[in-house]
Amino acid sequence: PLTPEQRLIAAIQAQLDEVTQPYGDNIVRTIQADFDTNTLRITVGDAWYLLREGLQDRLGMEVLELAQLLDFKKMVVEDLAGNFVARNPVVGDRLVIVRRYQDFQGAS
């Protein structure tokens, strides 16, 4: 049987899958919820880098809205290599994306 925390994480994963599904498979690989710091940590796969900039923006905003709806104060997005990809805004309401396709290409 799952613990209450595991059930909550599974529910968050299901909601995240629903939001990201229209953008393709394997974009979000894992999530970690730190309830003590109200932080949602999301790991994206390489499929993130295959999305056009506008789709990255739209997907990022939808995921940020979901994180805020779930009462997470902080959201951090990383890729499979552990590179910092995006975070919630400190000022304003738009996700701050710092790693896009061209950055990924340069790292290869």
N, C-alpha and C positions, 0 to 999 in steps of 0.2 A: 504493500500500500504506500501511496505517496504521502509525504508530509504536507501540511498546509502550504508551506512555502513552495514546494515542488509543484503543487496543484496550481498555485498562482502563477508561477513561471510558465507552466504549460499553457495556461489560459492566455498569458501575454504573448507567447510564441504563436498561438493560434490566431490571435488578433493581428499580429504583425504579418503572419503569412497571408492573411486575407487582404491586407493593405498592399503588400508587395507583389502578390500573385500576378496582377495585370502587367507587371514590368518584366516578367520572365522568371524562370526557375533559378535557384541557387544564388540569388542576390544576397539575401540574409542567410548566413550560415549558422551563427550562434547568437544567443543573447545571454547576458548576465544581469541580474537585478540585484543591486546592493540597497536593501531597504533601510539600512542604517544611515546612508548618505543620500538616499533618494536619487540614485544614479542608475541609469539604464545604459549598459555597455553593449553595443551591437557590433558584430563582426560580419563584414560583407565579403563575398567571394569576388573573383575576378570579373564576374558578369557585371558588377558595378561599373567597371571601367569601359565596358562595351556600350553603355548607355550614352546617348547624346547629352550634352550639358543641360538642355531644357528638361529632359526626363529625369536627370539626376536631381535637379532643383525641385521638380514636382514630387518625386518619390521622397526626397529628403524632408520636404515640408509635410507630407502626409504622415511620415513616421514620427516627425517631431510633434505634430498635433496629437497623435496617438499617445506618445510618451507623456505629453502634458495632460491629456485626458486621464491617464492612469496615475497622475499626481507625481511623476518623476520630475524633480527640479533640474536635473542635469542629464544630458544624453551625450554619449561619446561614441563615435563610429570609427572603427579601425578595419584594416584589411587583413587578409590571412597572414601576411608577413609581419603584422603588428604595427604597420604604418598608420599614423593618425590621418583620418580622412575628413571627418566633420565633427562639429559640436553644436550644441544649442547656443543661441545668441545670448550675449551678456546685455546688449542694448539692441532694441528692436525686436522683430518677430520672425526674422528669416534665418534659416539654418546657415551656419558658416561652413562652407565646403572648402577645404584647403588642398585636396588631392583629387584631381580629375584624370581623364584619359591621357592627356599629353604628359602628365607627371608620371603615370604608370609606364608609358612607353619609354621615357627617359631612364627609368630605373632598371630596364631590362638589359 
